[in-house]
Amino acid sequence: MEEIFLTIPPLKVTRNDYNEVRNSIESAISIGGDIRGILESQKELNPLNDLHSEVCRAGEALSVFGSRWTIEILSALYISGPRRFNQMKNLLEGISSRTLSDKLRYLADEGLVQRQVTEGPPIRVSYLLTEHGRTCGRLLSPLVAHLKIHLGTVIAQD
């Protein structure tokens, strides 16, 4: 079955803000290279560490983002803040209640999302990012901005 994507007009930002975002992306790229270099230089401390092991650890670290709907749920909470279940379901067009419930539980188990119960009546349950989840969102922001610019979904307003 072919997916149909809605045509959403690009987000227009001022030229100054666009350039600031691009400069921040460049800084993140530079920092990422520095981190990669530091980890690469640790081979002497880890004689049994081979390329395969390092690739496996990277895959394991990123695996939480590879499951369907996890990126969308984390993005929704990062962008919009805490949300109740039905608000999340309405925001994530096409997700079933069962899938949303399962994914929220999975993300809570991974330490990215917190389920917050507010005593009532009525009892209210909200979902929000944990500190770890917010940190991941901030770390992913330069990548997401780079991809949006590359895809043309963020453009400079002249």
N, C-alpha and C positions, 0 to 999 in steps of 0.2 A: 504494500500500500504506500503510495507516494504521500510524503508530508507536504502540507500547504502552509507556507509562512505568510503572515500578513505583511504588507508593505508598510513599514513604519518610516516616516520621514526622518532624515538624519537630525541628530541633536546639534544645534548651532551654538557655538561658543565664541566669545570675542577673540580676536586675533591674539591679544596679550595672554588670555587664559589658555588658548590653544598652544601657544609657544611655551607657556609655563608647564603645561601637561607634558609636552614633548621633552622638555628639559628634565623633568622629573623621571620620565621613562628612561632617558639616557643615563641618569644617575643610578637608577635601579639596575640597569644593564651592567654598568660599571661595578656596582657593589656585588651583583651576582657573579661576575667574573672573578672578583677578589675572593669571594667565599669558595668558589670552585677551586681556585688556586690553593687556598689554605687546606682544603680537604685533600686535594691531590698531593700536597707536600707531606702528608702524614703516612706515606707508604712504609717508611722505615720503622714506624711504631707498630705497624700492622703487617708483618711479613706474610701472613696467610690471606691477606686481603687481596683479592684479584678483581679484575674488571667485572666479571660475572657477578660476584658478591655485591659490588657497589651498585650495579644496575638493578639487581634484585631488591636491595634496600631502598633505592629510589622509587621503584615500582610499588613497593609495599607502602612507603610513605604517602604516595599519591593515590593509592587505590580507593580511598574514600571518595575521591572526586570522580571516579570512573563509573559509578553506578547511576543508572537513569534516575532523574529527578533530583539527585542530591545537589547538583550545581544550582538548579533553579530554586530549590528550597533555601539553600544558603544565601544565594543572591537576594532573594526576596526579603529574608530577615536582615541582611546587611544593609540593603537599600532602604527598606521601609521601617525597620525596627520591630519590636515585639508585635506578634499577631496571634489572634485566637485561631482555632482550628478552621472554622468556616471562612474567616477572612483569608487564611492561607489557601484554602481550597478555591475560593473565588479568584484569587490572584494568579493561581497556577492553572490556567485553562487546560482542561483535558485530564487532570489527575483524578483518580478515583479516591474515595474516602479511605478505602483499605490501603491503597498504596501510600497515601499521605501519612496515615497512621504508622505503617511499617517503617517508612523512611524517617519520620521524626524520631521514632524509637531507636533506629539504627544510628542516627546522628547524635542522639543523646548518649548512647552507649559509647560512641567514639569521642565523646567529650566536646563536641562542637555546638550542640544545642541543649538548652535547659528547658525543662517543662516546669512552669511556675503556676501553682494553684493559689488563687485568691479566695479566701473563705467568703461565703455569701450569707444570706441567700441573694441571688443564686451563686453557686460556686462557679468561678470563672477560671478557665485554664488558658494560659498564654504560652507561647513558645518564643524564646529569644536566644541569641547567640551567647555562648559562654565567652569568657575572656580569650580562650584559645580560638574559638570561632571568629571573634572580632579580629584577632591578630592575623588569622589566615585571610580574612577579608581584606585587611590593609595590605598584606603582602601580595595578594593576588590583584589588587587594584591597578598597579602599573601594567601587568600583563593584559588585563581586561581593556584598559585604556588603549594600549598598543594595538590590540586586535580590533577594537572599535574604529580607530583611526585607519588601520589597514583596510578594513571592510568598507570604509566610507560612511559609517553610521555616526561618527562624530566629525564635524567639519568646522573650519574657521569661518566666522562671519566677517566679511570684509566691509 
